[in-house]
Amino acid sequence: MIIQSDVDMCKAKLASMIGQTVKLTSNGGRKRIITRVGVIETCYPNFFTVRCTRKADGNSELVSHRYVDILTKTVRLAIPTLTAEEVAS
């Protein structure tokens, strides 16, 4: 069972990560996994937003998820590692 203090702790952690690049992996249903890389943009009382850039066309999209999605592991959040080219620049 998820209690309010767990949600508040998740919200505080994500608020401290605003501006950081994260990797989101979510369940799209029917054995479909959606993976996006983006920057945490804002944290609201019940959800947070991530600005993702598509590799194919370079357009950005704003994706929102609830804090409960992270706690129930419907959405997985990870900090991606830097590649050698990103470290050199």
Secondary structure, DSSP 8 states (H G I E B T S, - for coil): ---HHHHHHHHHHHHHTTT-EEEEEEEEETTEEEEEEEEEEEE-SSEEEEEEE-TTT--EEEEEEEHHHHHTTSEEEE-----HHHHH-
